Structures are given as structure tokens and as C-alpha cells.
Amino acid sequence: ESICYSLHWEHYFQHIIQKYNNTYKVQMPVITPHVCRHTYCSNMAKSGMNPKALQYLMGHSDISVTLNTYTHVNLEDAREEVARIQVV
């Protein structure tokens, strides 16, 4: 059942991208469901979600996969976190 859902989602997602690319001059970059997993994980981590809860939701048996592979932090994220801590 989940494979069928995944294939349906992929088809729907590709349809949206094609529609966008047919409408706008600047083409949308290649975005896959896997890219969405990285974005989801990074956004949840940045929002302050408990890392163990995030690990569970991502389906990872090892927290290092969640934190070191799927969670992406940039300089601006680090600056915001330092500023948040300094306010307290």
C-alpha cells in the first residue's frame, strides 16, 4: 500500500513541476521526495523538535543519520541560535 501511495505522490509531484515549468521562464530545479525528507528534517530540527522524536518520525535506527545526514544548518541558522541564547 505505501509503495502505491509513494508512486501516486511522485506522479502528482512531477505533474506540479511540469505545470510550473510550462508557466514560468525560470525552470524549477529537480526536486524529489527524498529532497523533501531533508527539508522536513531540517525544518523540524530548526523548530526545536526533540531529536529523538525526529529520529523516530524519520524512521532512523541511529540518531547520527538524522542529525548528520538529514539535518542541514547554515551560518544564518547558527547566528539565530546564538542570538536566541544570548537573549535568555
MODELLER restraints for C-alpha pairs under 7 A, 6 or more apart:
rsr = mdl.restraints
at = mdl.atoms
rsr.add(forms.Gaussian(group=physical.xy_distance, feature=features.Distance(at['CA:17:A'], at['CA:28:A']), mean=6.88, stdev=0.5))
rsr.add(forms.Gaussian(group=physical.xy_distance, feature=features.Distance(at['CA:21:A'], at['CA:27:A']), mean=5.12, stdev=0.5))
rsr.add(forms.Gaussian(group=physical.xy_distance, feature=features.Distance(at['CA:21:A'], at['CA:28:A']), mean=6.29, stdev=0.5))
rsr.add(forms.Gaussian(group=physical.xy_distance, feature=features.Distance(at['CA:38:A'], at['CA:70:A']), mean=4.89, stdev=0.5))
rsr.add(forms.Gaussian(group=physical.xy_distance, feature=features.Distance(at['CA:38:A'], at['CA:71:A']), mean=6.54, stdev=0.5))
rsr.add(forms.Gaussian(group=physical.xy_distance, feature=features.Distance(at['CA:41:A'], at['CA:70:A']), mean=5.99, stdev=0.5))
rsr.add(forms.Gaussian(group=physical.xy_distance, feature=features.Distance(at['CA:41:A'], at['CA:71:A']), mean=5.64, stdev=0.5))
rsr.add(forms.Gaussian(group=physical.xy_distance, feature=features.Distance(at['CA:42:A'], at['CA:70:A']), mean=6.67, stdev=0.5))
rsr.add(forms.Gaussian(group=physical.xy_distance, feature=features.Distance(at['CA:42:A'], at['CA:71:A']), mean=4.36, stdev=0.5))
rsr.add(forms.Gaussian(group=physical.xy_distance, feature=features.Distance(at['CA:42:A'], at['CA:72:A']), mean=5.44, stdev=0.5))
rsr.add(forms.Gaussian(group=physical.xy_distance, feature=features.Distance(at['CA:45:A'], at['CA:51:A']), mean=6.98, stdev=0.5))
rsr.add(forms.Gaussian(group=physical.xy_distance, feature=features.Distance(at['CA:45:A'], at['CA:71:A']), mean=6.89, stdev=0.5))
rsr.add(forms.Gaussian(group=physical.xy_distance, feature=features.Distance(at['CA:55:A'], at['CA:63:A']), mean=5.88, stdev=0.5))
rsr.add(forms.Gaussian(group=physical.xy_distance, feature=features.Distance(at['CA:55:A'], at['CA:66:A']), mean=5.74, stdev=0.5))
rsr.add(forms.Gaussian(group=physical.xy_distance, feature=features.Distance(at['CA:60:A'], at['CA:66:A']), mean=6.63, stdev=0.5))
